[in-house]
Amino acid sequence: MSRPFPLDVAVARHIAGNKLRLRKRFPFVTMLEPLELCNLACTGCGRVREYRDVVDRRLDVDACLAAVRASDAPIVSVSGGEPLLHPQIGEIVRALKDDGRYMYFCTNGLLLQEKLDLFKPSRQLAFVVHLDGTEAVHDRVTERPGTYATAIAAIREAVARGHRVCTNTTLFHGSDVEDLHKLFATLQALGVEGLMVSPGYAYGDVSDRDLFLERKESVAAFRRVLDPTKGFPFYNNPLYLDFLRGDREYECAAWTTVTYTVKGWRLPCYALADRHTDDVAELFAPEVWTKYGPGVDPRCGNCMMHSSFEGASILDALHKPANLVRVARGVWG
């Protein structure tokens, strides 16, 4: 893993500053969805169905910048929908870069190669290409032949041009561990910066809820997928990887990753939207977090998503120097 050191410094300063102000809840990451339109309708994705009534809406540059400043998290995950469909996406990324944010640009990769000229290589920007398996598996999940080949070609070109590139892989019920290891080996050989992994979550609007793992199944699957002998460059912090393998327990801290959409801030979290609000401060209200989380809301029972638990692992590490060193060094296994 070769995450830029200035990014770690920015996150450390952000956490320290908020702790000094005695803030109990504050975001590490802003999930920014400048549109919900997508050029795929993947099995297991609830977003395009959840926001089907507003797929014509777009956040302009000023709205994106205002949301990110309201959250004030040092990291912005630009997603959607497919953000490369946004006509102002180059301007949005430049504005966030000029504002000092570090960006993870989430894309299915179909338009990445043809849109690369919109972006200059920068330590502040990493493309995150979503791949759920090798060619046959990924094309089946995306329900379109050729998506894997197009995404791989885009990764190769982006790396060749000097861009930071990561990937994101979701595990579903029946995910083939050997196939995933083949995928990870291919991506490692292509020179990606890191591999992100997460269990799928059964959104209310997904088409096939049987795809999703229960918590015990997730742990069993990740114990096989996260094989330290393989030497894969996983990008998630090592404590979260321990959590996925069932070696640690954390309480939900979904407020560390807040999500802004064309409807406003999702409340309570990236996975659930019981309502939307224009005031990001509502997401940190103590009374909100008495209502959600495993053991409180049945919908949260199987959630192990990084947007809910990776921040919790970082907060826990602040009280344990040995774990903090592991997070800083990226040592896992």
C-alpha positions in Angstrom: 0.0 0.0 0.0 1.4 3.4 -1.0 -1.1 5.9 0.5 0.3 9.4 0.3 1.8 10.4 3.7 0.3 14.0 3.5 -3.1 12.3 3.5 -2.3 10.6 6.8 -1.1 13.9 8.2 -4.3 15.7 7.1 -6.5 13.0 8.7 -4.4 13.1 11.9 -4.7 16.9 12.1 -8.5 16.7 11.5 -9.0 14.1 14.3 -6.8 16.0 16.7 -8.5 19.3 16.1 -11.9 17.8 16.6 -10.8 16.1 19.8 -9.4 19.3 21.1 -12.8 20.9 20.5 -14.3 18.0 22.5 -16.5 17.0 19.6 -17.7 13.4 20.2 -19.0 12.9 16.7 -17.5 14.3 13.5 -16.9 13.0 10.0 -13.7 11.6 8.5 -15.1 11.2 5.0 -17.8 13.0 2.9 -19.5 10.7 0.5 -20.5 13.1 -2.3 -23.0 11.9 -4.9 -23.3 14.7 -7.5 -25.9 12.6 -9.4 -27.6 9.3 -9.1 -27.8 8.4 -12.8 -25.7 5.4 -13.8 -24.9 3.6 -17.0 -25.3 0.2 -15.3 -28.0 -1.4 -13.2 -25.9 -4.0 -11.3 -27.3 -6.9 -9.4 -27.1 -5.9 -5.8 -27.0 -2.1 -6.3 -29.9 -0.2 -4.6 -28.8 3.3 -5.5 -30.2 3.6 -9.0 -33.6 2.2 -7.7 -33.7 4.2 -4.5 -33.2 7.5 -6.3 -35.0 6.6 -9.6 -37.3 9.6 -9.1 -34.4 12.1 -9.2 -32.0 10.7 -11.7 -32.4 13.9 -13.7 -31.0 16.1 -10.9 -27.4 17.3 -10.7 -25.4 19.0 -8.0 -23.4 21.9 -9.5 -19.9 22.9 -8.5 -21.0 25.4 -5.9 -23.4 22.9 -4.2 -20.7 20.2 -4.1 -18.2 22.6 -2.6 -20.7 23.9 0.0 -21.5 20.4 1.1 -17.9 19.4 1.5 -17.1 22.5 3.4 -20.1 22.0 5.7 -18.9 18.5 6.6 -15.2 19.7 6.6 -13.9 16.1 6.3 -10.4 15.9 4.8 -11.4 13.0 2.5 -14.2 13.1 -0.2 -15.4 10.0 -1.8 -17.0 11.1 -5.1 -19.6 8.6 -6.1 -23.2 8.2 -7.3 -24.6 7.0 -9.6 -21.7 7.1 -12.1 -19.9 10.4 -11.5 -18.3 10.4 -14.9 -21.7 11.0 -16.4 -21.8 14.4 -14.7 -21.1 17.2 -17.3 -19.2 19.3 -14.7 -17.3 16.5 -13.1 -13.9 17.8 -14.1 -14.7 21.2 -12.6 -16.0 19.6 -9.4 -12.8 17.6 -8.9 -10.7 20.7 -9.6 -12.7 22.7 -7.1 -12.3 20.1 -4.4 -8.6 19.8 -5.1 -8.1 23.5 -4.8 -10.1 23.4 -1.5 -7.4 21.0 -0.1 -9.5 17.8 -0.1 -8.2 14.3 -0.8 -10.5 12.5 -3.2 -11.4 8.9 -3.9 -13.3 8.9 -7.2 -15.6 5.8 -7.4 -16.4 4.6 -10.9 -17.4 1.5 -12.7 -14.7 2.3 -15.2 -16.8 2.3 -18.4 -16.1 5.9 -19.2 -12.8 6.4 -17.4 -10.4 5.9 -20.3 -12.2 8.4 -22.5 -12.6 10.9 -19.7 -9.0 10.8 -18.3 -8.0 14.0 -20.1 -10.4 15.8 -17.6 -8.0 15.0 -14.7 -4.4 15.7 -13.9 -2.5 13.1 -11.9 -2.3 14.3 -8.3 -1.6 12.8 -4.9 -5.0 14.3 -3.9 -6.9 12.1 -6.4 -7.3 8.4 -6.6 -9.7 6.6 -9.0 -11.5 3.7 -7.3 -12.7 1.2 -10.0 -15.4 -1.2 -8.8 -14.7 -4.9 -9.8 -16.5 -7.8 -8.2 -14.6 -10.7 -9.8 -12.7 -11.7 -12.9 -14.3 -11.3 -16.3 -17.2 -13.9 -16.2 -18.2 -13.0 -12.7 -18.0 -9.2 -13.0 -19.9 -9.2 -16.3 -22.6 -11.3 -14.7 -22.9 -9.0 -11.7 -23.0 -5.9 -13.9 -25.4 -7.6 -16.3 -23.5 -6.4 -19.3 -20.8 -8.2 -21.3 -17.5 -6.4 -21.7 -17.6 -4.3 -18.5 -14.6 -6.1 -17.0 -12.4 -5.7 -20.1 -13.3 -2.0 -20.4 -12.6 -1.4 -16.7 -9.2 -3.3 -16.9 -8.2 -1.3 -19.9 -9.1 2.0 -18.1 -7.0 1.0 -15.1 -4.0 0.1 -17.2 -4.2 3.5 -19.0 -4.8 5.5 -15.8 -1.8 3.9 -14.1 0.3 4.4 -17.3 -0.5 8.2 -17.1 0.6 8.4 -13.5 -2.8 8.4 -11.8 -3.3 6.8 -8.4 -5.7 3.9 -8.9 -7.4 1.7 -6.3 -10.2 -0.9 -6.7 -13.2 -1.8 -4.6 -14.7 -5.2 -4.4 -18.0 -6.2 -2.8 -18.5 -9.7 -1.4 -21.9 -11.3 -1.9 -23.4 -14.6 -1.0 -21.6 -17.2 -3.1 -18.6 -15.1 -4.0 -15.8 -17.3 -5.3 -12.7 -16.9 -3.2 -10.4 -18.4 -5.8 -11.8 -16.1 -8.4 -11.3 -13.1 -6.1 -7.7 -14.1 -5.5 -7.2 -14.3 -9.3 -8.7 -10.8 -9.6 -6.5 -9.4 -6.8 -3.4 -10.9 -8.4 -4.3 -9.3 -11.7 -4.9 -5.9 -10.2 -1.7 -6.1 -8.2 0.2 -6.8 -11.4 -1.4 -3.8 -13.0 0.1 -1.6 -10.3 -3.0 -0.5 -8.4 -2.3 1.4 -5.2 -4.6 -0.8 -3.1 -7.5 -3.1 -3.0 -10.6 -2.1 -1.0 -13.1 -4.8 0.1 -16.5 -4.7 1.8 -19.4 -7.0 2.4 -22.6 -6.1 0.5 -25.5 -4.5 2.3 -29.1 -5.3 1.4 -30.6 -1.9 0.7 -34.3 -1.7 0.8 -34.5 -1.3 -3.0 -32.2 -4.0 -4.1 -33.6 -6.5 -6.6 -32.3 -9.7 -5.1 -31.9 -9.7 -1.3 -30.6 -13.4 -1.3 -27.3 -12.1 -2.7 -26.3 -10.6 0.7 -24.3 -12.2 3.4 -25.5 -12.5 7.0 -22.9 -11.4 9.5 -21.6 -15.0 10.3 -21.4 -15.7 6.6 -19.4 -12.5 6.1 -16.9 -13.4 8.7 -16.4 -16.9 7.3 -16.0 -15.5 3.8 -13.5 -12.8 4.8 -11.4 -15.3 6.8 -10.8 -17.0 3.4 -10.5 -13.9 1.2 -8.2 -12.0 3.5 -5.4 -14.5 3.4 -2.2 -12.8 4.6 0.0 -15.3 2.9 -1.0 -13.9 -0.5 0.5 -10.5 0.1 -2.3 -8.6 -1.5 -2.1 -4.8 -1.0 -5.4 -4.3 0.8 -6.2 -0.6 1.3 -8.7 -0.8 4.2 -7.0 -0.2 7.5 -5.8 -3.4 9.2 -8.1 -3.1 12.2 -11.1 -3.0 9.9 -9.8 -6.1 8.1 -9.5 -7.8 11.5 -13.2 -6.8 12.1 -14.2 -8.4 8.8 -12.5 -11.6 9.9 -14.3 -11.6 13.2 -11.2 -10.9 15.2 -12.4 -7.6 16.6 -15.8 -6.1 17.5 -16.7 -2.4 17.0 -19.8 -0.4 17.5 -21.3 1.3 14.4 -19.8 4.8 13.8 -21.5 5.6 10.6 -21.4 9.3 11.5 -17.7 9.2 10.5 -18.8 8.9 6.9 -21.5 11.3 5.9 -23.3 11.2 2.6 -24.6 14.1 0.5 -26.9 13.5 -2.4 -29.1 15.4 -4.8 -31.8 15.3 -2.0 -29.4 16.5 0.8 -27.7 14.6 3.6 -28.8 11.0 4.1 -29.9 10.4 7.6 -28.7 8.3 9.3 -26.0 7.0 7.0 -24.7 5.8 3.6 -26.7 2.6 3.8 -30.0 3.9 5.3 -31.9 7.0 4.4 -35.0 7.3 6.6 -35.0 10.9 5.5 -32.8 13.7 4.1 -31.8 16.9 5.7 -30.1 20.2 4.6 -28.2 20.4 8.0 -25.2 18.1 8.3 -25.2 18.8 12.1 -28.3 16.6 12.4 -26.2 13.6 11.6 -24.2 14.0 14.8 -27.1 14.5 17.2 -26.8 12.0 20.1 -30.5 11.1 20.0 -30.0 9.8 16.4 -27.5 7.3 17.4 -29.7 5.7 20.1 -31.9 4.5 17.3 -29.5 2.8 14.9 -26.8 0.1 14.9 -26.6 -3.7 15.3 -28.8 -4.8 18.2 -30.9 -1.6 18.0 -32.4 -1.4 14.5 -33.0 -4.8 12.8 -31.9 -3.4 9.4 -28.4 -2.9 10.9 -28.0 -6.5 12.1 -25.9 -7.8 9.2 -24.1 -4.5 8.3 -20.3 -4.6 8.3 -19.7 -1.9 5.8 -16.6 0.2 5.9 -18.7 3.4 5.9 -20.1 2.3 9.3 -17.2 0.5 11.0 -13.8 1.5 9.5 -14.1 4.9 11.3 -14.9 3.1 14.5 -11.7 1.1 14.2 -9.6 4.3 13.8 -11.2 5.9 16.8 -10.5 2.8 18.9 -6.9 2.8 17.8 -6.4 6.3 19.2 -6.6 4.8 22.7 -4.2 1.9 21.9 -0.7 2.9 20.7 0.1 -0.5 19.3 -3.0 -0.5 17.1 -2.4 3.1 16.1 1.0 2.1 14.8 -0.6 -0.8 12.8 -3.0 1.6 11.2 -0.2 4.1 10.3 2.0 1.3 8.9 -0.9 -0.6 7.2 0.3 -3.8 8.8 -2.4 -6.6 8.7 -2.6 -10.4 9.0 
